[in-house]
């Protein structure tokens, strides 16, 4: 006898999205949303959390292009490794020369 998949597992992504939106919008009580889709209230809360996380991510302030993203400590060892890597990988010159 094969186990029957739960209703929640067989819901389409669109149905899950509708559940999440309904949960975030609070248009209906959670128990009513769960009953309409024949899923548990816990599942409705999970979909609501996913929808809220997606909204938070979309409306998060974006960093400007001028904002410092990270700091990179440059040491003599790091510079030596960079030069060796450039010479070996890119076949670039170890010394910079300016052609007039």
MORAKA-V673616 format. One record per helix or strand of 3 or more residues. SS is the DSSP state (alpha for helix, beta for strand). FROM is the first residue (numbers start at 1). TO is the last residue. If there is no record, write none. Layout:
SS,FROM,TO / SS,FROM,TO
This chain:
alpha,7,10 / alpha,13,25 / alpha,30,37 / alpha,41,58 / alpha,76,90
